[in-house]
């Protein structure tokens, strides 16, 4: 597991929450949004839990494409070893300047998503239960300047009390 050194975790959490997330499932490209239910995805999936995890750019530190592809290969091997159903997905900035491939996992609970994120050096993952809004789980400590309810759809699991 990597120790994350995030320069501004609050800005990073805001960027992750505002990002556009997409998944290809059942031949459709579906939109996911932090804070909103994933009704279209859930209509195509019988899973009780879903998650979005990437291995690209650990700690949001840009890496060369070959390093990211190798990291993604390790993540895929780990997901497959867990027997989880996965669907190609990605996250991108609303202005399109940044895009990262990842995976939406079916029946991966929050704990599994957090563990995979930590194992691959990520600063955050998405995870939610069927019928509930998509939730951002930040894997870094809550910044001191962050209000306790930064957003009801963001959890700071990097804190010792919540880890």
NULO-286584 format. One line per 4 residues: number of its first residue (from 1); their letters; for each residue x, y, z of C-alpha. Coordinates in steps of 0.25 Angstrom, whole numbers, plus 5000, padded with zeros to 4 digits. Layout:
BEGIN
NUM) A) X Y Z; ...
! end
This chain:
BEGIN
1) XXXX) 5000 5000 5000; 5005 5014 4997; 5005 5026 5006; 4997 5037 4999
5) XXXX) 5003 5051 4999; 4992 5060 4994; 4995 5075 4993; 4981 5079 4994
9) XXXX) 4971 5068 4998; 4960 5078 4998; 4962 5082 4984; 4964 5068 4979
13) XXXX) 4951 5064 4986; 4943 5075 4979; 4949 5071 4966; 4946 5056 4968
17) XXXX) 4931 5060 4972; 4930 5069 4960; 4936 5059 4950; 4928 5052 4939
21) XXXX) 4927 5037 4941; 4923 5027 4930; 4922 5012 4929; 4918 5003 4918
25) XXXX) 4908 4992 4922; 4899 4984 4913; 4904 4991 4901; 4900 5005 4906
29) XXXX) 4909 5016 4911; 4903 5020 4925; 4906 5033 4932; 4909 5033 4947
33) XXXX) 4909 5045 4956; 4914 5046 4970; 4902 5050 4979; 4891 5044 4969
37) XXXX) 4885 5030 4969; 4891 5021 4957; 4877 5016 4953; 4880 5013 4938
41) XXXX) 4892 5004 4943; 4884 4998 4954; 4873 4994 4944; 4883 4986 4936
45) XXXX) 4890 4980 4948; 4885 4971 4959; 4897 4975 4968; 4894 4980 4982
49) XXXX) 4906 4989 4982; 4915 4996 4971; 4928 5003 4971; 4937 5010 4962
53) XXXX) 4952 5008 4963; 4964 5012 4955; 4979 5009 4956; 4983 5021 4947
57) XXXX) 4991 5032 4952; 4992 5028 4967; 4990 5039 4977; 4986 5048 4965
61) XXXX) 5000 5049 4961; 5001 5048 4945; 5009 5036 4941; 5013 5031 4927
65) XXXX) 5003 5023 4919; 5011 5010 4920; 5012 5011 4935; 4997 5014 4936
69) XXXX) 4994 5002 4926; 5003 4993 4935; 4996 4998 4947; 4982 4995 4941
73) XXXX) 4987 4981 4937; 4990 4979 4952; 4977 4984 4956; 4969 4975 4946
77) XXXX) 4977 4963 4951; 4973 4966 4965; 4958 4969 4962; 4958 4956 4954
81) XXXX) 4964 4948 4965; 4953 4953 4974; 4943 4948 4964; 4936 4961 4962
85) XXXX) 4928 4965 4950; 4935 4977 4944; 4931 4987 4933; 4940 4997 4925
89) XXXX) 4938 5011 4931; 4945 5025 4932; 4945 5038 4939; 4948 5051 4933
93) XXXX) 4948 5066 4936; 4935 5073 4931; 4944 5081 4922; 4950 5069 4916
97) XXXX) 4965 5072 4919; 4966 5060 4928; 4961 5046 4926; 4965 5033 4933
101) XXXX) 4960 5019 4930; 4955 5010 4941; 4945 4999 4945; 4931 4999 4950
105) XXXX) 4930 4986 4959; 4917 4979 4962; 4915 4973 4976; 4928 4980 4981
109) XXXX) 4924 4986 4995; 4930 4999 5000; 4941 4992 5008; 4946 4984 4996
113) XXXX) 4946 4997 4987; 4953 5004 4998; 4963 4993 4999; 4965 4992 4984
117) XXXX) 4967 5008 4984; 4977 5007 4995; 4985 4996 4989; 4986 5003 4976
121) XXXX) 4990 5017 4982; 4977 5024 4979; 4972 5036 4986; 4958 5033 4985
125) XXXX) 4948 5023 4980; 4933 5022 4977; 4924 5012 4984; 4909 5011 4987
129) XXXX) 4898 5002 4990; 4886 4999 4981; 4876 5010 4981; 4885 5020 4988
133) XXXX) 4893 5032 4982; 4907 5029 4977; 4917 5033 4988; 4931 5038 4987
137) XXXX) 4940 5032 4998; 4953 5040 4999; 4964 5031 5004; 4972 5043 5010
141) XXXX) 4970 5050 5023; 4959 5061 5024; 4966 5074 5022; 4965 5083 5034
145) XXXX) 4958 5094 5026; 4947 5084 5021; 4934 5085 5028; 4929 5072 5034
149) XXXX) 4918 5072 5023; 4927 5076 5011; 4916 5069 5002; 4907 5058 5007
153) XXXX) 4912 5049 4996; 4927 5050 5000; 4933 5042 5012; 4947 5044 5017
157) XXXX) 4951 5030 5020; 4966 5033 5022; 4963 5038 5036; 4967 5027 5047
161) XXX) 4953 5027 5053; 4947 5024 5040; 4957 5015 5034
! end
